[in-house]
Amino acid sequence: MSDILEKIATYKRTEVAERKPAASLSALEARITKVSAPRGFQRALVAHKQPHSLSLIAEVKKASPSKGLIREDFEPATLAAAYQAGGASCLSILTDAPSFMGHESHFVAARNAVTLPCIRKEFLVDVWQVAESRSLGADAILVIMAMIDDALAADLIAAAHAYGMDALVEVHDAPEMERALKLASPLIGINNRNLRTFDVDLKTTEDLSAMVGPQHVLVAESGIFTPQDVARLEKTGATAMLVGESLMRQGDVTQAAKNLLTPA
Ligand SMILES: O=P(O)(O)OC[C@@H](O)[C@@H](O)c1c[nH]c2ccccc12
């Protein structure tokens, strides 16, 4: 595991251990009955795919370990509504505080401001977090293969599916892709960011996409800035793209999303 993932996994386990006593599984399940049903994350991505473009998962992200503070004026509900107006098919909202300045309240505020399906962008190291995610209203969860073993990945996916959520299984190299393809989720994300060097290279999606058949739904993640980037990724057979920084750095994120979605 890379140093950064090691560090995140360690504090995440501590966080979960501290939170669990305050919210038992039955307490979470009681909350789950009060949130609206899962909105069909994968379904929206597939339904909105246009011939010369990719469906957009627009990310609500204030900061990151590699870039520091990305956006000063940060109101999750306002950004979420602006992304929806700009044509996003789904949203991704960071809830990790130590590395991304995220928060659970950002997720809840963003999802309540839109009708789009929303993925909770969080580092999952315990199945309990899947119930927690659904109790916040999550429509999908992220399963990061670089951080966990196959058994935990399978458990997270099974729990997500049991709650009617989708699981985006994230890989960034060929061994992780091989592991991911044995799991029960059809939704695979290829992260163009190298988690050791933080370098981004769209070639990662081009290379790894060749391992994926038509029974999977592919999402290209990270480092996507221009309609030319989108055109390049569309050729890999990807259905969707996950974009954060390039949108968050622009004042008008509605226009930014529209520009990115306009074929080159
Ligand atoms: O800001 P970018 O380069 O457009 O990337 C978005 C998204 O892919 C990135 O935030 C991300 C991909 N996988 C993650 C896992 C955890 C936290 C963040 C991420």
PDBQT file of the ligand as one rigid body, heavy atoms in Angstrom, charges set to zero:
ROOT
HETATM    1  O1  LIG A 301      -9.939  15.949  -8.887  1.00  0.00    +0.000 OA
HETATM    2  P1  LIG A 301      -9.794  14.985 -10.002  1.00  0.00    +0.000 P 
HETATM    3  O2  LIG A 301      -8.386  14.825 -10.484  1.00  0.00    +0.000 OA
HETATM    4  O3  LIG A 301     -10.750  15.301 -11.137  1.00  0.00    +0.000 OA
HETATM    5  O4  LIG A 301     -10.218  13.533  -9.435  1.00  0.00    +0.000 OA
HETATM    6  C1  LIG A 301     -11.532  13.253  -8.992  1.00  0.00    +0.000 C 
HETATM    7  C2  LIG A 301     -11.575  11.879  -8.320  1.00  0.00    +0.000 C 
HETATM    8  O5  LIG A 301     -11.272  10.912  -9.265  1.00  0.00    +0.000 OA
HETATM    9  C3  LIG A 301     -10.596  11.814  -7.143  1.00  0.00    +0.000 C 
HETATM   10  O6  LIG A 301     -10.987  12.761  -6.212  1.00  0.00    +0.000 OA
HETATM   11  C4  LIG A 301     -10.558  10.439  -6.485  1.00  0.00    +0.000 A 
HETATM   12  C5  LIG A 301     -10.555   9.241  -7.128  1.00  0.00    +0.000 A 
HETATM   13  N1  LIG A 301     -10.520   8.239  -6.242  1.00  0.00    +0.000 N 
HETATM   14  C6  LIG A 301     -10.486   8.733  -5.010  1.00  0.00    +0.000 A 
HETATM   15  C7  LIG A 301     -10.467   8.111  -3.771  1.00  0.00    +0.000 A 
HETATM   16  C8  LIG A 301     -10.503   8.864  -2.639  1.00  0.00    +0.000 A 
HETATM   17  C9  LIG A 301     -10.515  10.246  -2.725  1.00  0.00    +0.000 A 
HETATM   18  C10 LIG A 301     -10.525  10.902  -3.943  1.00  0.00    +0.000 A 
HETATM   19  C11 LIG A 301     -10.522  10.149  -5.098  1.00  0.00    +0.000 A 
ENDROOT
TORSDOF 0
